[in-house]
């Protein structure tokens, strides 16, 4: 049943609606908020997170990926929810090896033996999207063969439809849905996670990172064998090594933990703060260390991109922290889209200054993993209490940064991020000095903007009465339109209300005839409601065009 599209969409959307209603009724029953209410609310949210985790492990597919994604969104998810999802990783039961090998032969259009001397009887790793087999090519080279799970393409596309419905409901009926750009969030999830379904894109990502770090002795990107790779099969150089967080391995081979952590820090800085692609899933399983201390980076399926303008803004924001210029920090946060329109900049500047001064007043050498976690908890608190949002395009960048930070602090709990970051920031400042002339030109340009806007402002002032009249007409017609379409909404809504219990019963009893009949009725109600909504929108849009 979990491979049935209607079943998956129904279970996912129903679970989400259930969560919304539970939170709504909780707020209705608890108008006043005290310590006892807070405890009850946290238990409810934790219960919801557990239910999500269980269903994600059952349905697999996008549910696991979205769970991982949400576990990094402290700006929209409660802390107790995040903690419950933090361990939701891609550890799912493997597919029958014969099925996976059949996919390989279908992609290659010939028997496996034509290309390989041998291949493992079973997979050595299994995730929500793909599995990995160890093998040996005809010329003796050992390789890792990554193959997509059966039907995963169709499953993920079905889950994207469910996600789109969930985000639409979030936007229309929840408070935090109105504060985040759900369309941009959906687009980012589809682009980054959807790319994992195309191993040819992953191959190109790996090749891009190979060129980027080709001159480095500290890092190694495995070779990808393009002649054997397809959209659903990826053949890579087999790499020996251990997880970089395997401290016993580091000690056994005499690898300096502090030096290794510093190299890893530089790897993340080079990616996350420079224009271009960055590894969006750098967890400890994707970062190996070899006996000679070389760091090996694996799995380039989830890769994000940071543009030149955003990269420059992030650098200036970090410079603001270093130079104690919090006005610059706030300006860059706004430029990057982190501040909501009603943000109190003065208050936020004061909050940031107080937090930074509090941490800098302590001994920097004591900045261990526990203090780093405390800093992140405080940052999450600021995000919830202040009008701050994490723009969708930075969701995976933040995820990569937080995962990378966690890996580094495991390798070296005593790492001094401030000391390691000083040379990087000083280099940026030197670059800024070289561009001083262009900066002065930009300041002059910004100074002239108010003068250039005077004619436009005068015109807007003269047209104000017309704007007021049109605004009043639009309000009247919106009210009329609401009355006009109310009966249609009610009719289609009633059809859905009557049909959904029958759908649920059919799913429970696995009666497919009843499922298709009731599903068709529910679909008609949903389609009719959407059609009415579309007609409603087109009508109001055409009115606005005629009166503008």
C-alpha positions as CSV (number, residue, x, y, z in Angstrom):
1,X,0.0,0.0,0.0
2,X,2.9,2.4,0.7
3,X,3.7,2.5,-3.0
4,X,0.2,3.5,-3.9
5,X,0.1,7.2,-4.8
6,X,-3.3,7.9,-3.4
7,X,-2.5,6.2,-0.2
8,X,0.7,8.1,0.3
9,X,-0.8,11.5,-0.4
10,X,-3.8,10.7,1.8
11,X,-1.6,9.6,4.8
12,X,0.8,12.5,4.5
13,X,-1.9,15.2,4.1
14,X,-4.2,13.7,6.8
15,X,-1.3,13.5,9.3
16,X,-0.5,17.2,8.7
17,X,-4.2,18.3,9.0
18,X,-4.4,16.3,12.2
19,X,-1.3,18.1,13.6
20,X,-2.8,21.5,12.7
21,X,-6.2,20.7,14.4
22,X,-4.4,19.4,17.5
23,X,-2.5,22.6,17.9
24,X,-5.5,24.7,17.2
25,X,-7.7,23.0,19.8
26,X,-4.8,23.1,22.3
27,X,-4.6,26.9,21.9
28,X,-8.4,27.2,22.2
29,X,-8.4,25.1,25.4
30,X,-5.4,27.0,26.9
31,X,-6.0,30.7,26.4
32,X,-3.6,31.5,29.2
33,X,0.0,30.4,29.1
34,X,2.0,29.3,32.2
35,X,4.6,26.7,33.0
36,X,2.1,23.9,33.1
37,X,0.7,24.9,29.7
38,X,4.2,25.0,28.3
39,X,4.9,21.4,29.5
40,X,1.6,20.2,28.0
41,X,2.4,21.9,24.7
42,X,5.9,20.4,24.5
43,X,4.5,16.9,25.2
44,X,2.0,17.4,22.4
45,X,4.6,18.5,19.9
46,X,7.0,15.8,20.9
47,X,4.1,13.2,20.3
48,X,3.5,14.7,16.9
49,X,7.2,14.5,16.0
50,X,7.3,10.8,17.1
51,X,4.3,10.1,14.9
52,X,6.0,11.8,12.0
53,X,9.2,9.8,12.5
54,X,7.4,6.5,12.6
55,X,5.4,7.3,9.5
56,X,8.6,8.5,7.7
57,X,10.4,5.3,8.5
58,X,7.3,3.3,7.2
59,X,6.7,5.4,4.0
60,X,10.4,6.2,3.4
61,X,11.0,8.3,0.2
62,X,10.7,12.1,0.7
63,X,9.3,11.8,4.2
64,X,12.8,10.9,5.5
65,X,14.4,13.7,3.5
66,X,11.9,16.3,4.6
67,X,12.3,15.2,8.2
68,X,16.0,15.8,7.9
69,X,15.3,19.1,6.3
70,X,12.9,20.2,9.0
71,X,15.3,19.2,11.7
72,X,17.5,22.2,10.7
73,X,14.7,24.7,10.5
74,X,14.8,26.3,13.9
75,X,13.1,29.3,12.6
76,X,9.8,27.5,11.8
77,X,9.9,24.3,14.0
78,X,9.7,24.0,17.8
79,X,12.8,22.8,19.6
80,X,11.2,19.7,21.0
81,X,10.2,18.8,17.4
82,X,13.7,19.3,16.2
83,X,15.2,17.0,18.9
84,X,12.9,14.2,18.0
85,X,13.8,14.4,14.3
86,X,17.5,14.9,14.8
87,X,18.2,11.1,14.6
88,X,16.0,10.5,11.5
89,X,18.7,9.3,9.1
90,X,18.7,7.3,5.9
91,X,18.8,3.8,7.5
92,X,16.1,1.9,5.7
93,X,15.8,-1.8,4.9
94,X,17.6,-2.8,1.7
95,X,15.9,-3.8,-1.5
96,X,16.1,-7.4,-2.7
97,X,19.6,-7.5,-4.4
98,X,18.2,-9.1,-7.5
99,X,15.9,-6.2,-8.0
100,X,18.7,-3.7,-7.7
101,X,21.0,-5.7,-10.0
102,X,18.1,-5.9,-12.5
103,X,18.0,-2.1,-12.5
104,X,21.7,-2.0,-13.2
105,X,21.4,-4.3,-16.2
106,X,18.4,-2.4,-17.5
107,X,20.4,0.8,-17.3
108,X,23.5,-0.7,-18.9
109,X,21.4,-2.6,-21.5
110,X,23.6,-5.7,-21.0
111,X,24.6,-8.2,-18.3
112,X,26.6,-7.0,-15.3
113,X,29.3,-9.5,-16.2
114,X,30.1,-7.6,-19.4
115,X,31.5,-4.8,-17.4
116,X,32.5,-6.3,-14.0
117,X,34.5,-9.2,-12.7
118,X,32.4,-9.3,-9.6
119,X,29.8,-7.5,-7.5
120,X,28.7,-8.0,-3.9
121,X,25.9,-10.4,-3.2
122,X,24.1,-7.7,-1.2
123,X,24.4,-3.9,-0.7
124,X,26.9,-2.5,1.8
125,X,24.8,0.6,2.4
126,X,21.1,1.4,2.0
127,X,19.4,4.8,2.0
128,X,16.0,6.2,1.2
129,X,16.9,6.9,-2.4
130,X,19.7,4.6,-3.3
131,X,21.9,1.6,-2.4
132,X,25.6,1.0,-2.8
133,X,27.3,-2.3,-3.9
134,X,31.0,-3.0,-3.9
135,X,32.4,-4.4,-7.1
136,X,35.4,-4.9,-9.4
137,X,35.6,-3.8,-13.0
138,X,37.1,-6.0,-15.8
139,X,40.4,-4.1,-15.5
140,X,40.7,-4.9,-11.8
141,X,39.7,-1.5,-10.4
142,X,37.5,-1.6,-7.3
143,X,34.4,0.5,-7.5
144,X,31.3,1.5,-5.6
145,X,28.2,1.0,-7.6
146,X,25.3,3.3,-6.5
147,X,21.9,2.3,-7.8
148,X,18.5,3.9,-7.2
149,X,15.8,2.0,-5.3
150,X,13.0,0.5,-7.3
151,X,10.1,2.9,-8.1
152,X,11.8,5.7,-6.0
153,X,11.4,8.2,-8.9
154,X,7.6,7.7,-8.9
155,X,7.4,7.7,-5.1
156,X,9.4,10.9,-4.7
157,X,7.2,12.7,-7.4
158,X,4.1,11.6,-5.5
159,X,5.5,12.9,-2.3
160,X,6.3,16.2,-3.9
161,X,2.6,16.5,-4.7
162,X,1.7,15.8,-1.1
163,X,4.3,18.3,0.1
164,X,2.8,21.0,-2.2
165,X,-0.7,20.4,-0.7
166,X,0.8,20.5,2.8
167,X,2.6,23.8,2.1
168,X,-0.6,25.3,0.5
169,X,-2.6,24.4,3.6
170,X,0.2,25.9,5.8
171,X,0.1,29.1,3.8
172,X,-3.7,29.5,3.9
173,X,-4.5,28.3,7.4
174,X,-1.5,28.8,9.8
175,X,0.1,31.8,11.2
176,X,3.7,30.8,10.5
177,X,2.7,29.8,7.0
178,X,2.0,33.5,6.3
179,X,5.4,34.5,7.6
180,X,7.5,32.2,5.4
181,X,7.7,32.0,1.6
182,X,6.2,28.5,1.1
183,X,6.5,28.7,-2.7
184,X,10.2,29.4,-2.5
185,X,10.6,26.7,0.2
186,X,8.9,24.2,-2.0
187,X,11.0,25.2,-5.0
188,X,14.2,24.8,-3.0
189,X,13.2,21.4,-1.7
190,X,12.3,20.1,-5.2
191,X,15.4,21.5,-6.7
192,X,17.9,20.2,-4.2
193,X,16.3,16.9,-3.2
194,X,14.9,16.3,-6.7
195,X,18.4,16.5,-8.1
196,X,19.3,13.3,-6.1
197,X,17.1,11.4,-8.4
198,X,19.4,12.1,-11.3
199,X,22.8,10.5,-10.9
200,X,24.1,12.2,-14.0
201,X,23.8,15.5,-12.1
202,X,25.5,14.0,-9.1
203,X,28.3,12.9,-11.4
204,X,28.7,16.5,-12.7
205,X,28.7,17.8,-9.2
206,X,31.5,15.4,-8.2
207,X,33.5,16.4,-11.3
208,X,33.0,20.1,-10.3
209,X,34.4,19.5,-6.9
210,X,37.2,17.4,-8.3
211,X,38.3,20.4,-10.4
212,X,37.8,22.8,-7.5
213,X,40.1,20.8,-5.1
214,X,42.4,19.2,-7.7
215,X,45.4,21.1,-6.4
216,X,44.9,20.2,-2.8
217,X,46.8,17.5,-0.9
218,X,44.5,17.7,2.1
219,X,41.3,16.6,0.3
220,X,40.4,13.9,-2.2
221,X,37.3,13.6,-4.3
222,X,36.8,10.0,-5.7
223,X,36.9,9.5,-9.5
224,X,33.6,9.0,-11.2
225,X,33.5,6.6,-14.1
226,X,31.3,8.4,-16.6
227,X,31.3,5.5,-19.2
228,X,29.4,3.3,-16.7
229,X,27.2,5.9,-15.1
230,X,23.6,6.6,-16.1
231,X,20.6,8.5,-14.6
232,X,20.0,5.7,-12.2
233,X,23.4,4.1,-11.8
234,X,26.6,5.8,-10.6
235,X,30.0,4.0,-10.6
236,X,32.7,5.6,-8.5
237,X,36.2,4.8,-7.4
238,X,36.2,2.6,-4.2
239,X,37.7,4.5,-1.3
240,X,39.2,2.8,1.8
241,X,39.0,4.8,5.0
242,X,37.1,5.4,8.1
243,X,34.5,7.9,9.2
244,X,36.3,11.1,10.2
245,X,34.6,10.9,13.6
246,X,36.2,7.5,14.3
247,X,38.5,8.8,17.0
248,X,40.1,5.3,17.6
249,X,41.1,5.2,14.0
250,X,42.7,8.6,14.2
251,X,44.7,7.6,17.3
252,X,45.7,4.3,15.9
253,X,47.2,5.9,12.7
254,X,48.8,8.8,14.5
255,X,46.5,11.4,12.9
256,X,46.5,14.8,14.6
257,X,42.9,15.6,15.5
258,X,43.5,19.3,15.8
259,X,45.1,19.5,12.4
260,X,42.4,17.4,10.9
261,X,39.6,19.6,12.4
262,X,41.4,22.7,11.1
263,X,41.6,21.2,7.5
264,X,37.9,20.3,7.7
265,X,37.1,23.8,8.9
266,X,38.9,25.3,5.9
267,X,37.1,22.9,3.6
268,X,33.7,24.2,4.8
269,X,34.8,27.8,4.8
270,X,35.9,27.5,1.2
271,X,32.5,26.2,0.2
272,X,30.0,27.9,2.4
273,X,31.3,31.4,2.1
274,X,32.5,31.5,-1.5
275,X,30.4,31.8,-4.6
276,X,29.5,28.4,-6.2
277,X,28.4,25.0,-5.2
278,X,28.6,23.6,-1.7
279,X,28.1,20.1,-0.3
280,X,24.7,20.2,1.4
281,X,24.9,16.9,3.3
282,X,28.4,16.7,4.9
283,X,27.5,14.3,7.7
284,X,30.1,12.0,9.2
285,X,29.2,9.1,6.8
286,X,30.1,11.3,3.8
287,X,33.5,12.4,5.2
288,X,36.2,9.7,5.4
289,X,39.8,9.9,6.6
290,X,42.5,7.7,5.3
291,X,45.6,6.3,7.1
292,X,47.8,9.1,5.8
293,X,45.3,11.8,7.1
294,X,43.8,12.6,3.7
295,X,40.2,13.7,3.9
296,X,37.8,12.0,1.4
297,X,34.5,13.6,0.5
298,X,31.7,11.4,-0.7
299,X,28.1,11.7,-2.1
300,X,27.4,14.8,-4.1
301,X,23.7,14.1,-4.7
302,X,22.6,17.0,-2.4
303,X,24.5,20.1,-3.5
304,X,23.4,23.7,-3.0
305,X,24.5,26.9,-4.7
306,X,25.4,30.3,-3.3
307,X,25.5,33.3,-5.7
308,X,28.1,36.0,-5.7
309,X,25.9,38.7,-4.2
310,X,24.8,36.5,-1.2
311,X,28.4,35.3,-0.7
312,X,29.5,39.0,-0.4
313,X,26.7,39.8,2.0
314,X,27.6,36.9,4.3
315,X,31.2,37.9,4.3
316,X,30.3,41.5,5.2
317,X,28.0,40.3,8.0
318,X,30.9,38.3,9.5
319,X,33.1,41.3,9.2
320,X,30.5,43.3,11.1
321,X,30.7,40.8,14.0
322,X,34.5,40.9,13.9
323,X,34.7,44.7,13.7
324,X,31.9,45.2,16.3
325,X,29.8,47.0,13.6
326,X,26.3,45.6,14.4
327,X,24.6,48.1,12.1
328,X,26.5,46.4,9.2
329,X,25.3,43.0,10.6
330,X,21.7,44.1,10.6
331,X,21.9,45.7,7.2
332,X,23.3,42.5,5.6
333,X,20.7,40.4,7.4
334,X,18.1,42.5,5.8
335,X,19.8,42.4,2.4
336,X,19.9,38.6,2.6
337,X,16.2,38.5,3.5
338,X,16.5,37.3,7.1
339,X,14.5,40.1,8.6
340,X,10.7,40.4,8.3
341,X,9.2,43.8,7.4
342,X,8.1,44.6,10.9
343,X,11.6,43.9,12.4
344,X,12.7,46.3,15.2
345,X,16.3,46.8,14.0
346,X,17.5,48.7,17.0
347,X,16.2,46.1,19.4
348,X,17.7,43.3,17.3
349,X,21.0,45.0,17.1
350,X,21.1,45.4,20.9
351,X,20.1,41.7,21.4
352,X,22.9,40.5,19.1
353,X,25.5,42.8,20.7
354,X,24.6,41.5,24.2
355,X,24.8,37.9,23.2
356,X,28.1,38.3,21.4
357,X,29.6,40.3,24.3
358,X,28.4,37.7,26.7
359,X,30.3,34.9,24.9
360,X,33.4,36.9,24.1
361,X,33.7,37.9,27.8
362,X,34.4,34.2,28.6
363,X,37.7,32.4,27.9
364,X,37.8,31.6,24.1
365,X,39.9,28.5,24.8
366,X,36.9,27.1,26.6
367,X,34.7,27.2,23.4
368,X,34.1,23.4,23.4
369,X,31.2,21.5,21.9
370,X,29.0,22.1,24.9
371,X,29.4,25.9,24.6
372,X,28.9,25.7,20.8
373,X,25.6,23.9,21.4
374,X,24.6,26.5,23.9
375,X,25.3,29.3,21.4
376,X,23.1,27.5,18.8
377,X,20.3,27.1,21.4
378,X,20.5,30.8,22.1
379,X,20.5,31.6,18.4
380,X,17.4,29.5,18.0
381,X,15.8,31.4,20.8
382,X,16.6,34.7,19.1
383,X,15.1,33.4,15.9
384,X,11.8,32.5,17.6
385,X,11.5,35.7,19.7
386,X,12.6,38.2,17.1
387,X,11.1,38.8,13.6
388,X,13.7,36.7,11.8
389,X,13.1,34.1,9.1
390,X,15.5,31.8,7.3
391,X,15.0,32.4,3.5
392,X,14.4,29.2,1.6
393,X,17.5,29.6,-0.5
394,X,19.6,29.5,2.7
395,X,17.9,26.4,4.2
396,X,20.4,23.9,2.9
397,X,23.3,26.3,3.5
398,X,22.3,26.5,7.1
399,X,21.9,22.7,7.3
400,X,25.3,22.1,5.8
401,X,26.9,24.6,8.2
402,X,25.3,23.1,11.3
403,X,26.2,19.5,10.3
404,X,29.7,20.5,9.4
405,X,30.1,22.3,12.8
406,X,28.9,19.2,14.6
407,X,31.4,17.0,12.8
408,X,34.3,19.4,13.5
409,X,33.6,19.6,17.2
410,X,33.5,15.8,17.5
411,X,37.0,15.6,15.9
412,X,38.4,18.4,18.1
413,X,36.2,19.5,21.0
414,X,38.8,22.1,21.9
415,X,38.9,23.8,18.5
416,X,39.2,27.6,18.5
417,X,36.9,28.8,15.7
418,X,37.8,32.4,16.4
419,X,41.5,31.8,16.0
420,X,41.0,29.7,12.8
421,X,38.7,32.3,11.4
422,X,40.9,35.4,11.9
423,X,43.1,34.8,8.8
424,X,40.1,34.3,6.7
425,X,38.4,37.5,7.8
426,X,41.7,39.5,7.5
427,X,42.0,38.3,3.9
428,X,38.4,39.6,3.2
429,X,39.3,42.9,4.7
430,X,42.4,43.2,2.5
431,X,40.2,42.5,-0.5
432,X,37.8,45.1,0.6
433,X,40.6,47.7,0.9
434,X,41.6,46.9,-2.7
435,X,38.0,47.7,-3.8
436,X,37.8,50.8,-1.8
437,X,37.2,53.0,-4.8
438,X,34.3,50.9,-5.9
439,X,32.9,51.0,-2.4
440,X,33.0,54.9,-2.4
441,X,31.3,54.9,-5.7
442,X,28.5,52.7,-4.3
443,X,28.1,55.1,-1.3
444,X,27.7,58.1,-3.6
445,X,25.2,56.1,-5.7
446,X,23.2,55.3,-2.5
447,X,23.3,58.9,-1.4
448,X,21.7,60.0,-4.7
449,X,18.8,57.5,-4.6
450,X,16.5,59.7,-2.4
451,X,17.0,62.7,-4.8
452,X,16.2,60.5,-7.9
453,X,13.0,59.3,-6.3
454,X,11.5,62.8,-5.8
455,X,9.5,62.9,-9.1
456,X,8.0,59.5,-8.4
457,X,7.0,60.5,-4.9
458,X,5.3,63.7,-6.1
459,X,3.4,61.7,-8.7
460,X,2.2,59.2,-6.1
461,X,1.1,62.1,-3.9
462,X,-1.0,63.6,-6.7
463,X,-2.6,60.2,-7.5
464,X,-3.5,59.4,-3.9
465,X,-7.3,60.2,-4.2
466,X,-7.6,57.9,-7.2
467,X,-5.8,55.2,-5.3
468,X,-8.1,55.5,-2.3
469,X,-11.3,55.3,-4.6
470,X,-9.9,52.2,-6.4
471,X,-9.0,50.6,-3.1
472,X,-12.6,51.1,-1.8
473,X,-14.0,49.5,-5.0
474,X,-11.8,46.6,-4.7
475,X,-12.8,45.9,-1.1
476,X,-16.5,46.0,-2.1
477,X,-16.1,43.6,-5.0
478,X,-14.0,41.2,-2.8
479,X,-17.0,41.1,-0.4
480,X,-19.4,40.5,-3.3
481,X,-17.2,37.9,-4.8
482,X,-17.0,36.0,-1.5
483,X,-20.8,35.8,-1.4
484,X,-21.0,34.7,-5.0
485,X,-18.7,31.8,-4.5
486,X,-19.7,30.7,-1.0
487,X,-22.3,28.2,-2.1
488,X,-19.9,26.6,-4.6
489,X,-17.2,26.3,-1.9
490,X,-19.8,24.8,0.5
491,X,-21.1,22.3,-2.0
492,X,-17.7,20.9,-3.0
493,X,-16.5,21.0,0.6
494,X,-19.5,18.9,1.7
495,X,-18.8,16.4,-1.1
496,X,-15.2,16.0,0.3
497,X,-16.4,15.7,3.9
498,X,-18.8,12.9,3.0
499,X,-16.2,11.1,0.8
500,X,-13.2,11.2,3.0
501,X,-14.5,8.8,5.7
502,X,-15.2,6.3,3.0
503,X,-11.7,6.7,1.6
504,X,-10.3,6.1,5.1
505,X,-12.4,3.0,5.6
506,X,-11.4,1.7,2.2
507,X,-7.7,2.2,3.0
508,X,-8.2,0.5,6.4
509,X,-10.0,-2.5,4.9
510,X,-7.8,-2.4,1.7
511,X,-11.0,-2.5,-0.5
512,X,-9.7,-1.0,-3.7
513,X,-13.1,-0.7,-5.5
514,X,-14.5,1.4,-2.6
515,X,-11.2,3.3,-2.5
516,X,-11.4,4.3,-6.2
517,X,-15.1,5.3,-6.0
518,X,-14.8,7.3,-2.8
519,X,-11.4,8.6,-3.9
520,X,-13.0,9.8,-7.2
521,X,-15.8,11.6,-5.2
522,X,-13.2,13.2,-2.9
523,X,-11.1,14.1,-5.9
524,X,-14.1,15.7,-7.6
525,X,-14.8,17.8,-4.4
526,X,-11.2,18.8,-4.2
527,X,-10.9,19.6,-8.0
528,X,-14.2,21.5,-7.9
529,X,-13.0,23.5,-4.9
530,X,-9.7,24.3,-6.7
531,X,-11.6,25.2,-9.9
532,X,-13.8,27.5,-7.9
533,X,-10.8,29.0,-6.3
534,X,-9.1,29.5,-9.7
535,X,-12.2,31.1,-11.2
536,X,-12.5,33.3,-8.1
537,X,-8.9,34.4,-8.5
538,X,-9.2,35.0,-12.2
539,X,-12.3,37.2,-11.7
540,X,-10.7,39.4,-9.1
541,X,-7.5,39.6,-11.1
542,X,-9.4,40.7,-14.2
543,X,-11.2,43.3,-12.2
544,X,-8.0,44.7,-10.8
545,X,-6.5,44.9,-14.4
546,X,-9.6,46.8,-15.6
547,X,-9.4,49.4,-12.9
548,X,-5.6,49.9,-12.8
